[in-house]
Amino acid sequence: METTQNLPKIEKKDFPLLENNFMSKNKIIYLDHAATTQKPIQVLAKIDEYYRNFNANVHRGAHQLSAKATEEFENARSLIAQYVNADSNKEIIFTRNATEAINLAARSWGEFELKENDEILLSIMEHHSNIVPWQMVAAKNKCKLKFVGIDLNGRLDFDDLKSKLTKKTKLVSLLHVSNTLGCCNPIKEITKLAKKKGALVLLDACQSLAHQKLDVRDLGIDFLAGSGHKLCGPTGIGFLWSKKEILEKIPPFFGGGEMIQDVYEETSTWAELPHKFEAGTPAIAEAIGLAEAIKYINNIGLDNIQKYEKEITKYLFEQLNQIEDLEIIGPSPKIDPNRASLATFYVKGIHSNDIAEILDSRGICIRSGHHCCQPLHRHLGINSTARVSMNFTTNQEEINIFIENLKETISFLNINS
Ligand SMILES: Cc1ncc(COP(=O)(O)O)c(C=O)c1O
């Protein structure tokens, strides 16, 4: 298998937190990249540079600091537009995170467009962020939610999707890559089916944006939600992409400064895109930091990242499969070669929180619980799972240490249960 050293231009020392752990003497083994990624020094330095050298509000001041801040902020928008191959910068709306992006689509598009008895098609593997906003719209507009199930391999059940997609479906809202099962959904095929029924498609790209190339035009989707912190960028910044013609038609979600053209005592008119959807002072440092993160990822190359992560995922699965009583949920890399570089599992008779706690005491960070996917866990009849998630910084040695400690932890818990 390849090592991180074989990846062009990537060095673990770019990530201070992975090199030095201020919490303990030992280096941390961070295997929770699906929850949030660590940040390279380039991103930290860019945020520092903004606050030291050109901190100012954007689109407002007539002074040079504001001009520089605005230029960098708008360059960030442009870089994101290129990253997802959007038609125009105006199609990128900055939000706090992917959750806010989905809420924006739900409130501005959903509440405006959906009528009584319209249907919204989701899947049982969705993150709560792509369920709860639609529940709220459905309750308000008297619409119906339907959920596509999963097949025996833990992939989206395509036949179920076909049977639930009808003329009443107005939106199909799905994740691209599951943060729990790890499967990669065939979005292009789904979009073709959805279009035939006249439905729009929203893609939750939280778990794919940092791991594979994504082209909104090629996929034929209508909305995309992304979070900066999962892309080696800062927290507090995410984005919604949608087509200009959709964004121009729907009303804004938040009201306030920056999003208006004219304000009268009783009414207001809206600013041009994208500002119509960006009320108040935006997350300037965070957007600029995200642009630096995207440059960093582009520098390594998404094709290189995907190739490397496929190798390390195969290795992780081989190792986990050798552990008795351990069940992985989600498809193996053989069944879904584009699956995420993560593995979610449970061990019969042992609570996943106990596994995570013991590993944490040994400097290994994994996640346990329902990973914001309660409907999926209920569907599978499991309370809680453990999840180990990697990215291009993860190496084979870290996986070996994790596996060794996991085996010891399971033996210890088995003896003491
Ligand atoms: C698939 C998926 N969707 C949505 C989200 C929500 O992301 P955020 O909390 O950054 O809004 C996550 C975060 O874990 C996720 O994995």
The ligand as an SDF file (V2000), in Angstrom:
LIG
                    3D

 16 16  0  0  0  0  0  0  0  0999 V2000
  -23.2050   13.8410    5.7790 C   0  0  0  0  0  0  0  0  0  0  0  0
  -23.2380   15.0620    6.6500 C   0  0  0  0  0  0  0  0  0  0  0  0
  -24.1650   15.9980    6.4320 N   0  0  0  0  0  0  0  0  0  0  0  0
  -24.2320   17.1120    7.1630 C   0  0  0  0  0  0  0  0  0  0  0  0
  -23.3560   17.3410    8.1870 C   0  0  0  0  0  0  0  0  0  0  0  0
  -23.4740   18.6080    8.9730 C   0  0  0  0  0  0  0  0  0  0  0  0
  -22.3390   19.3860    8.8410 O   0  0  0  0  0  0  0  0  0  0  0  0
  -22.1910   20.7340    9.6970 P   0  0  0  0  0  0  0  0  0  0  0  0
  -22.3600   20.3270   11.1290 O   0  0  0  0  0  0  0  0  0  0  0  0
  -20.8360   21.2210    9.3860 O   0  0  0  0  0  0  0  0  0  0  0  0
  -23.2670   21.6320    9.2540 O   0  0  0  0  0  0  0  0  0  0  0  0
  -22.3810   16.3890    8.4770 C   0  0  0  0  0  0  0  0  0  0  0  0
  -21.4680   16.5700    9.6120 C   0  0  0  0  0  0  0  0  0  0  0  0
  -20.9840   15.6170   10.1940 O   0  0  0  0  0  0  0  0  0  0  0  0
  -22.3120   15.2190    7.6740 C   0  0  0  0  0  0  0  0  0  0  0  0
  -21.3910   14.2780    7.8930 O   0  0  0  0  0  0  0  0  0  0  0  0
  1  2  1  0
  2  3  1  0
  2 15  2  0
  3  4  2  0
  4  5  1  0
  5  6  1  0
  5 12  2  0
  6  7  1  0
  7  8  1  0
  8  9  2  0
  8 10  1  0
  8 11  1  0
 12 13  1  0
 12 15  1  0
 13 14  2  0
 15 16  1  0
M  END
$$$$
